[in-house]
Amino acid sequence: MCTSHAHEEGEASRAGAGRRGFLRATALLGAAATASAALPAADAVAASPRWRPDPDSRRFTLAVMPDTQYLFDGSSIDGAPVEASLRYLLEHGGDENIVFLSHLGDLTQNGTKAEIAAISEAFGLLDRRGVGYSVLAGNHDVKASTTDQRGASPYLDAFGPRRFQGRRTYGGASPDGYNSFHLFRAGGREWMVLALDWRLSDQGYAWAAGVLARHPRTPVVLTTHELVAGDDSLSAYGQQLWDRLIEDHDQIFLTLNGHYWPAGRAVRRNAAGHDVHLHLTNYQNRYFGGAAMIRLYRFDLDRDVIDVETVSPWILGRAAQGLNELERQEIELSGDADRFTVAIDFAERFSGFAPVPARPARPASAMLVPGTAAYWRFESPVDGGTVRDLSGRGNDLTVVTVGGGALGWSADHHPDQPGHGSLELQGFKSPLRGAYLRTVDGAPLNSATFARGYTVEAFYRLPADWDPAHHAWSGLVSRTGTGGAAGKTADDPEEPLATLSLSNDREPQWAVRPLNQEGIATHWGQETPLETWWHLAVVNDGRHTTLYVEGCPVVRNPRAAAVGISSVGLPWLLGGYEYGGTIDQILHGRLGDVRIVERALPVTSFMNH
């Protein structure tokens, strides 16, 4: 339903900023202009608006910050790049709908108290605004040879459970404090970030499995410091993490890690047969230690994609001051591992642990809105060659066969269709064969002219073997009788008075002779892919007509006044199209519920709403 509208360098450097980079840099000037200054006073930050992402929007962003260790290295500490990135999240969280930030470890080079304190102060920007985020220990933040059972450390003192207690996205931590999970709402559902230590112990694995077991329907993004070591390869520890946790937990659909470089990505199939996307994000080997680059994972649940972009707010924000040669090379990363799109059918991917409930069938009576002239649905095979008009208006259908064709039935249906079933028509041209339906002689619909408006709706699905050479221009719903018979001879007089047909490019077309026009008014939709259910609606308000595809108005709707539909008292057809008064083409595909109403309906009253 339409509701709105071997490691090799994988990045090609650019000599200067393109238009996209310039526009983003302009937007970031406010975020980074003060990047080299001290952090704002606590009172000033507290007075700023609280972080409030939209939990229901189907477009949202997960921000990721990899290794920042070279910015916090002994006496060489420069927090400005990190602060610029965090200010970006604060200032653009609304237009980006940023729901969460994950740091991937190696916050510092040596894990000393001074280094940890410096980056901890920077993250105070997020604390004072209530931003949801996670951090985890990399090998440089703790003793590299130990597991999460290492005990106390400056890292744990600054970024342990006490820091996150009371935060609305914080789910909890392992008893050792080095592993945590975080829950946020986005796209109308709950999501989890599972932030795991540089090295999991047996206790850590057990804790992580327990967290997943307590949230069995929640999709999970797993973050850790080491996993992918390069394109399509895992490190030895990464393979262990896959074997002991990721492979058997279908909820984990995306993993993010740093540690190695250059950036890379891989896809592996888990035990449930689903893809897991594994991304390596690390820019510490680049100019200024990566300049606290952030990666933006822009989820779009309607398009079933995650659009990924990598930017450095600090470098982009310095554009007004003039960039040095190395900064110009880093201003925008556009390699395959830095800017890309991940295609994920979210409903299918999550179906194993969080299936979307099928929409139940709705009673026929609920579809009989005021003005319903005819309503047909196909919840069982056609019995006796007759389909009853459920409106009670007497517009029953009879089956017509051509060339030995037959009419089949399928339980398949549009997910938002009121009736759960469809007719299976197997039309073919040259020679013509198949079966279609027509209204009985004397049906009231045959003579109706709809001078005050109308709405015609139909669901359809075309199979993979649909061939334009044999199946194009079949009608979903059409009115028989030619333009010539109605005394309307402009355009081709042999064309029928009205037809909702499918072109050779599978474009829906409503071609009608209105009462006030001599010629044919034609409305065109876009190409509709095969093996997909579609809902069409043609709405006339007594003045003009609009064709809708999935509740969305199409572009090619004539603006000329159009009143009603011409008639010579002949039947309507479902699945058939006449030319010159003779059946010329029969639908090859499935036809679901069809309804005709004697008035214009709003989109909210369509059958798929």
C-alpha positions, 0 to 999 in steps of 0.5 A: 500500500502506498503510504508516502512517497590478501588485502588490496586497497578497495577505494578510488581516491578523488582529487577534490570534493564533488557536489555531494561532498560539498553539500554535505560539508556545507551542512556539517560546518556547524558540527565541525566549526568548533571541533578544535575547541573545548567541549561545550559546557554541560549546562549548554548541552543539557539545554539542547533538545533530547535525542528522540529518533522516530521509532515508527519510521521505516527509514532509520540510520545506525551509525558506526565508528571504528578504531580511533586509537591513533587519536588517543595515543600517549601524549598525542591526544586529539579529540577534535575528529571524534567530537566532530563526528559526535556533534554530527550525530547530535545535529543531524540525528533528526533528518537522518533519524539516527537511532544508535551509534556503535563503536567497534573497539580500539578507542585508544592506543594503549588503554591508559587512564589518560587516554581513556579519560580523553575519549570518555569526555568526548562521549559525554556529548552523547551522555548529556543528550541521552543518545543510545550507543555502545562501545566494546574493548579492542585489543589496544584498550585492554591486555590483548592476550586475555579474554573478557574475564580479565578483571578491572581495567581503565576501560571498564571503569569508564565504559562499563555497566555503570556508564549505561545504567538507566539509559533507555536503550541499555539492555544489560551486561555480562557479569564481567562487564565487558559484553553488553546488549542494547535494544532500540525501536525503529521501523515499528519493531525492536532491534538489538546491538550485541556488543561483544568483547575483543575475546569471548570466554566460555562464560561470554559465549554462554552469556551471549547465547542467553541474551539471544534466547531471551529475545527470540524475535529480535533482529540482531546486529553483532558488533565486535573488534575482530571477525572479518580479516579481509574480503570474504575471509575471517580471522582465526578468532572470527571463525571461532565466533562464527562457529560458536555463536553466529552460525546457529543464531538466525537472528544475527543478520549483520556483523560489524568489526574493525581491527584489520584494514582496508575495509571489506565485506563478506556474506556467509550462509548460516545454519538456517540457510540465510545470508549473514552480512559481515562488514569490516570497517577500519580507517586507522591506516588512512590520513589522520588515523582515519579522522574518526570516520563514521559509517552510516547504515541507512535502513529502508524497510520499504525498499528492502535495502541498507544504503551505506556511506562513509564520511568524516565530519571533521574533514568535511567540516574543515572545507571552508578553511581550505583542505590540505592535499591529503584531506582532499583525498579523504573528503569522500570515500566511494570505493566498493567497501565504503559506499554500497547498498545491501539488498535484504528482503527483511520480511523473508530474512527474519521469517524464521524467527519473527514471521510477519503474521498473514493478514486474515481474510475479511468477510465479504460484507466488510467490502460492501461499501455504500455504492457497491455495484458488483463484488466478486471474489474467488475463495474456492474453485468455480462451481457450475460455471457461475460466480455470484456477485456478492453485492447482491445486485445480480451481476453474476458471472458465467465462464466462457471457454475458448479453444478447449481452455479451462479455468483454474483456481489457486489459494495464492493471493495478494497479502492485503486482499480481502478474499484468500484465493484467485482464479488461474487463467491460462490465456494464449494467442495464436491460436486463441485459447483460454477461459474468462468470465462475463456478466450475465445478460440483463445484469444491471452493470451492463447498462450502468454509465456511472455519470456521478463517478466510479471506482474499479479495483482488481488484484492480479499476478503474472507468472514467470512464463508470461510472454508479451508475444502471446499474452500482451493486451489481455484485459483484467476488467473490460466493458464490451461494445465498440466505440462505433456501436456507441456512436463514438468514432474518434480513434479506433471505432473497433476498440471496446468502451472500457478496458483495464488491460496490460501492455506488452511491457506489463504496464496497466492501462485504463482506456475508456470512452467517457460520456462527454468525449468522442475519443478514448481517454487513456491512463498508463501505469508503470511496468509491473514485475512478474510473480508479484501481486498488484492492486489496481484502482481506477477512480473517477469523481465525476470530473476526472479519472485517476489510475492507482497502482498499489494505492499510488497515483500514476503520472500519466493521468489525463487532466481533461474532464471525463464523465462516466463510461459509455455503454451499449448494454453489453456485458463486462468481462473479467480476464478477457478483452474484445476487439471489434466485438469479438474476443481477442485476448485472454489473461494469462495470470491470476486474478483476485478480488474485483470490485466496482463501486458507483462513486469515487473512493478515497485510497483509505477505502480501497480493498488493499487498505 
